């Protein structure tokens, strides 16, 4: 892969830029070099927090970023709903902050008679939310999930992510989401291309996960760059059957 063919890099966060609150060694300097000549978007499936949260977190780590530099699967979900189901009445399973982000996007959140359930990576999830969401889905509500990840990587292990929630809901309702918006699906790819104005074939995805980051790139015509800092090692890659455009030890070495 020739970096001259790339105008925009999409950077996964968890396992690619940082683990929890720990910045991966050398990544800051690597991204600083990247931003001198390329558009850089921090792109995360993690819908447990808002754009403002990620801007604040990355700023504390020494990055100069604005909301225009960050995009989440929740943002893609909100953008898709605005474009395709603008009158939807939403029951959003999310933290208060993420729910407020959907409201700020002009969507109808928590009406009296919801017709659509939106499932995010809700770290405030409780039994009452699950019960109401399952009841609505069983009764025919359109069911959207922000992304499919089973786990969220942190230093020393993994957290249960939205994929685990989906399995629980499926066990109760017999249904999986009607639509998933985040990586590896095409909805978030289209949203990113519209936002940047850069064709997908001149965009590269750097991430540590084969099933989301690399599949996302391969399926949607982006360049696929696998970093070995997170979930995937070389043995996993060789056994997977995936074939990416470039493998790097870390984002610190993207231009090596």
Long-range contacts (C-beta under 8 A, 24 or more apart in sequence): 1-204, 1-223, 1-225, 1-245, 1-246, 3-254, 3-255, 5-202, 5-223, 6-38, 6-202, 6-203, 6-204, 6-223, 7-38, 7-39, 7-198, 7-202, 7-203, 8-38, 8-39, 8-40, 8-41, 8-196, 8-198, 8-202, 8-203, 8-204, 9-34, 9-38, 9-39, 9-40, 9-41, 9-203, 9-204, 9-206, 9-254, 10-41, 10-43, 10-192, 10-203, 10-204, 10-205, 10-206, 10-222, 11-40, 11-41, 11-42, 11-43, 11-206, 11-207, 11-251, 12-43, 12-44, 12-45, 12-205, 12-206, 12-207, 12-208, 12-209, 12-213, 12-230, 13-42, 13-43, 13-44, 13-46, 13-54, 14-44, 14-46, 14-152, 14-153, 14-154, 14-230, 15-153, 15-207, 15-208, 15-209, 15-229, 15-230, 15-231, 16-206, 16-207, 16-208, 16-213, 16-227, 16-229, 16-230, 16-251, 17-42, 17-58, 17-251, 18-61, 19-153, 19-154, 19-155, 19-230, 20-154, 20-155, 21-57, 22-155, 23-61, 23-62, 24-229, 24-250, 24-251, 24-252, 25-250, 25-252, 26-250, 26-251, 26-252, 26-253, 27-250, 27-251, 27-252, 28-61, 28-62, 28-63, 29-252, 30-250, 30-251, 30-252, 30-253, 30-254, 30-255, 31-63, 31-251, 33-254, 33-255, 34-254, 34-255, 39-196, 39-198, 40-69, 41-69, 41-70, 41-71, 41-192, 41-195, 41-196, 42-69, 42-70, 42-71, 43-71, 43-72, 43-183, 43-188, 43-192, 43-205, 44-70, 44-71, 44-72, 44-73, 45-72, 45-73, 45-121, 45-146, 45-147, 45-149, 45-182, 45-183, 45-212, 46-72, 46-73, 46-121, 46-147, 46-149, 46-152, 46-161, 47-72, 47-73, 47-74, 47-77, 47-94, 47-98, 47-120, 47-121, 47-146, 47-147, 47-162, 47-182, 48-95, 48-98, 48-120, 48-121, 48-122, 48-123, 48-152, 49-95, 49-97, 49-98, 50-74, 50-97, 50-98, 50-100, 50-101, 51-75, 51-101, 53-97, 71-188, 71-191, 71-192, 71-195, 72-146, 72-182, 73-120, 73-146, 73-147, 73-181, 73-182, 73-183, 73-188, 74-98, 74-101, 74-102, 74-120, 74-146, 75-101, 75-191, 76-146, 76-181, 76-182, 76-187, 76-188, 76-191, 76-192, 77-118, 77-120, 77-144, 77-146, 77-181, 77-182, 77-187, 78-102, 78-105, 78-107, 79-105, 79-191, 80-179, 80-181, 80-187, 80-191, 81-107, 81-116, 81-118, 81-144, 82-106, 82-107, 85-116, 85-142, 88-115, 88-116, 88-142, 89-113, 89-114, 89-115, 89-116, 90-114, 90-116, 90-117, 90-118, 91-116, 91-117, 91-118, 91-132, 91-133, 91-136, 91-141, 92-118, 92-120, 93-117, 93-118, 93-119, 93-120, 93-122, 93-125, 93-129, 93-130, 93-133, 93-165, 94-118, 94-120, 94-122, 94-124, 95-120, 95-122, 95-123, 95-124, 96-124, 98-122, 114-141, 115-141, 115-142, 116-141, 116-142, 116-143, 116-144, 117-141, 117-142, 117-143, 117-144, 118-144, 118-145, 118-146, 119-143, 119-144, 119-145, 119-146, 119-162, 119-165, 119-166, 119-169, 119-177, 120-146, 120-162, 121-146, 121-147, 121-149, 121-152, 121-161, 121-162, 121-165, 122-165, 125-165, 130-168, 130-169, 130-172, 133-169, 134-169, 134-172, 134-173, 137-169, 137-173, 137-175, 138-172, 138-173, 138-175, 142-178, 142-179, 143-175, 143-176, 143-177, 143-178, 143-179, 144-177, 144-178, 144-179, 144-180, 144-181, 145-177, 145-179, 145-180, 145-181, 146-180, 146-181, 146-182, 147-180, 147-181, 147-182, 147-183, 147-212, 148-180, 148-182, 148-184, 148-212, 149-182, 149-209, 149-212, 153-208, 153-230, 153-231, 182-212, 183-207, 183-212, 183-213, 183-215, 183-216, 184-211, 184-212, 184-213, 184-215, 184-216, 184-219, 184-220, 185-216, 186-219, 186-220, 188-216, 189-216, 189-220, 189-221, 189-222, 204-245, 206-248, 206-251, 206-254, 208-232, 210-236, 210-237, 210-240, 210-242, 214-242, 214-244, 215-242, 217-244, 217-245, 218-242, 218-243, 218-244, 225-254, 227-251
